[in-house]
Amino acid sequence: MTSVGDRVLLVVGGVSIFEVLDIAGDTATVQSVADVPGRYPFPARVSALVPANSEPDKGGTD
């Protein structure tokens, strides 16, 4: 289950990490965690979001 504040990917195998800012029904408002030019919040389907920490081989140090 996705919650506000979670860090997510938009697709399985995605590279960019986004933070969930708000959830309304089946739509979440997400924004990149990277501070990059053009960064802005946008809607994404909650059912498509993938927890960022569930991706294997992303260079984590477990």
C-alpha positions in Angstrom: 0.0 0.0 0.0 1.3 3.4 -1.0 1.2 6.2 1.6 2.1 9.9 1.6 5.8 10.3 2.1 6.7 7.0 0.4 9.5 7.0 -2.1 8.5 5.3 -5.3 9.4 4.5 -8.8 6.9 5.1 -11.6 7.5 1.7 -13.3 9.3 -1.5 -12.4 13.0 -1.1 -13.2 12.7 2.7 -13.1 15.7 4.8 -12.3 14.3 8.1 -11.0 12.9 8.1 -7.4 9.8 10.2 -6.6 8.1 11.1 -3.3 4.3 10.7 -2.8 3.0 14.1 -1.8 -0.8 13.4 -1.7 -3.2 10.6 -2.5 -6.8 11.2 -3.7 -8.6 8.1 -4.7 -6.6 6.1 -7.2 -4.3 9.1 -8.1 -1.2 10.2 -6.3 0.6 13.4 -6.6 4.4 12.7 -6.9 7.5 14.8 -7.3 11.1 13.8 -8.0 13.3 13.6 -4.9 16.2 15.0 -6.9 16.5 18.8 -6.8 16.7 19.3 -10.6 15.6 22.1 -12.9 12.0 21.6 -14.0 11.0 19.6 -11.0 7.3 19.8 -10.3 4.5 17.7 -8.8 2.4 15.7 -11.2 -0.3 13.0 -11.0 0.4 9.2 -11.2 -1.8 6.2 -10.9 -1.4 4.7 -7.4 -1.7 1.1 -8.8 1.4 1.6 -11.0 3.7 2.9 -8.3 6.5 0.6 -7.2 8.2 1.1 -3.7 11.7 2.4 -4.4 13.2 0.1 -1.7 11.8 -3.0 -3.4 14.0 -2.8 -6.4 16.9 -5.3 -6.4 20.5 -4.3 -7.4 20.0 -0.5 -6.9 23.3 -0.1 -5.1 21.9 -0.3 -1.6 24.0 -1.5 1.3 21.7 -3.8 3.2 
